[in-house]
Each structure stands twice: as C-alpha cells, then as structure tokens.
C-alpha cells in the first residue's frame, strides 16, 4: 500500500523489528490497533521511538495505514496479520521495549474462550520477545475476561506488576484514548487495567 505497511510474507522466519525502521530506537508494539488512534497519537508524540501496529480486520488495517501515511510519519509501521501467531511464531527474542494490548476481543461465549489472545502460551512468547525492563500494558472493559487476564499474567514468569501510569512509556494519566476507549467511555463502561515490567535476565 505505502511505506507505512509491512508485508508479513516478505519477513524472515524470525523477525527482528529493528529491520523495519529507519532509525535505531526503542520499539513499541500495539496489538489490535483498530483505526489507529492510539498508535497515531503515540507516534506523533514520541518521534524518538518506533511503533508497530498489528490489525487483523482488513478495513481497519487499511484505514490506519492511510491515516499514518497522511501524517507523513516515519517512525510507525502497520501490519495485517494474526497477532497471536506473529508473536508466538515469528517475533525474535528481546526486540520489544513495550507491548500495548487494549480491548482485545473478549470472545464472551464460553465455547470461544480458547480464541482469546491472553493465554499462557501467548504471554510466554511475549515475555520472550520483550527486553528486560520492557513494559506490558493491558486494558479491557470485560470483567470476566479481566479475571482470566489476571490469572494468566500475575502468575507468569518474567513479569513483575507495576503502576499503570508511567511517564517513561507515554501513558500519563488514566486515559489512553483508543477508539474503543472513547466509545466505551461515552457508554459509561468500567475499564480494567494491568501493567507489568519484564524482569527476566537477558540472554
């Protein structure tokens, strides 16, 4: 589509995200970018960092990519792929400085829970891809899914819970303002949040 987009099929089997960007800088990944509101805001506010967004829904992927391109941003890339598969099977070790997961699909029906993103295997892969000291932030409006997220993440090796507000990672205050957050905020929904720092030893 444009210089913003990444062709997954052209990437090496184990992808070092540094190869996607012009500048050598910290890399943050957002999973499920929707229309790209959070990604755009962060990339504009922090030109000294690189941002990759993954979205599966084709119409949102195209919309977000066009949005980033219109702003002429050079520190952001957008990819259409299954985020779980990419993180578990394609992402190289120790390449992420932050991982953002905001309002992942809750798959509310019990028979669909296995499709949820936040599962032990995914979190293990995410920790493997994160650098020591990297940040993981998760937000949802779904109370039952949040309980599963808590169970999976609080017991995960290599993660240490930390405060939600962290100026070092650009989240100042309570709001992150994804499209979903803006919509759900208007509806008066409650948000559930967890944040972690990667405390594994570097290999």
N, C-alpha and C positions, 0 to 999 in steps of 0.2 A: 504493500500500500504506500508506504513512505519510509523515511529514515527512522521514524519512531518505532516501527513494528519489527518484530523478531520472528523469523521463520524457524519454528521449532525443528523441523525436519533437517535443517541445514546445520544444526548444532552438533557438537561432538557428543558421544555417549555420556560422558561425564562433563558437565558444563561448568566451567569457571566463569562466573558472571562478569568478571573484570574484562573479559574479551568483548563484551557487548558495548562498552562505553569508551568514549574518547579520553576522558580524564581518569586518572588513578585516584579514586576517592572511596570513602565508605559506601557500602551498597545496602539499600533497604528494599525489601520485597513486600508488596501488598498482594494478598490473595483475595480474589473476588472484588475487582475494582468497580464494577457497575459502570456508571457513566464517567468515572474517573475524578470525582470531586475532591476526594482526599488526596489522591496522587498528584493532581494538578496543584493543589494548594501547597503541598509539601515541596514539590519540585521547584516551584516559584520562590518559596520562602528560603530554601536551602540549596542554592546553586553549587555549594561546595560538596554536596553529596550526590550520589547516583541512586535512581529509583527505577525498579522494575515492577510492573503490574501484570498480573495474570487474570484473565477473564475467559470463561467458557462460552457464555452467551454471545453469539456472533454479532448481534445488533449492538450490544453494549460495547463489545471489543472495538468495533469499527467506529462507533461514536466517540469513545475515549481516545482512540488513536488520532482521529481527526482533530479532536479538541486539543491534544498536546501539540500537534503539528502546527495548528493555527497560532499558538503562543510562541512558536519557534524555540521550544525547549531542547537543549542538547544533553541534558542530564537525566532524561527519562526514556524508558523503553516500555513497550506494551506487547504482550504475547497472548495468543489464544491457545490454550491447552488445558488439559485436566490437571489442576494444581496438585492434587494428591499424587498422581503418577509422576509429575515432574519433580516434586520434592523427594519422593521416595526413591525413584529410579534414575533421575538424570542430574540432580544437583550435586556439584562437587563439595567436598568437605571444607569447612572453615572458610566459607566465602560470603557469609551474610553478617552484616552489622546490626540489622534489625529485621524483624518479621512482623507484619501487621495483618491481623485477621479480624475483620469487623463484619458482624452479622452474617456468619456462614449459614448456609441453608440448614434449617433445623430438622428437616425430614421428620415431621411430627408423628406420623403413623409408626407404630412400634415395628411393624414388619420392614420398614425402611431405615431403621436406625443404623444398620450396617453401612449405609451410604454416607453417613455423616463424616465430615472431614476430620474432626478431632477424635482420633483413635490412637491407641498406644503406638502402633507401627508408624503412624504419621509423625507423632511427637518425637519419637526416637530419631527418625530421619531428619526432622527439623533441627534437633539438637546437634546432630552430626554436621549439618550444613552451617550452623551458627559458629561464629568465632567466640572464644572466651570473652565474656563481658557483653556479648550481643544481647539485644532486648527482644522479647516476645510479648506482644500485646494482643489480647483477645477481648472482643466485646460482642454481646448478644442481647436480644430483647426477649429470648425464650427461656423461661425459668427452668423448665425440665432439662433442656439441653445444657444449660449452665451447670446443673448438678453433675452431668456426665463430664463436662469440660473440667470442672473442679477435681473430680475423681482421677481423671487421666493425667492432668498436669501437675497437681500438687504432689503426686507420688512419683513423678518422672525423674529419673536420674539425670543429673546435669542441669537442672533448673532450680533457681532459688527465687522465691517470690519477692517482689519489690513493690514500691509505690506506683500507683497509676500515673501520677503527674511526674514528668521527667523532662526538664528543660533541655537536657542534652540530646533528646531524641525528638524534639519539636512538638511534643504534646504538652502544652501549657494550659492548665485549667481542665475542666471536665469534658469539654466538647472536642470531638474530632471531625464532625461535620461531613460524614459520608452522605450520599443521597438517602440511604436507608435511615440514618440517624435523623436527618432533617424531617423526613416523612413521619417517622415513629415519634419524634419529639412532639410534633403537632398533634398526634393522636394520644399523647399523654402516657405513652408506654414507659415502663421501667427498664433501665439499662443495667446489665450485669457485666462486670469487668474484672479481668485478671491481668497482671503483668509480671514478667519474670526476667531475670538476667541469667545468661548462660554461665554456669560456674564450672564447666568441665575443664580438664587440663588439656592444653594444646598438644597435638601430636608432633 
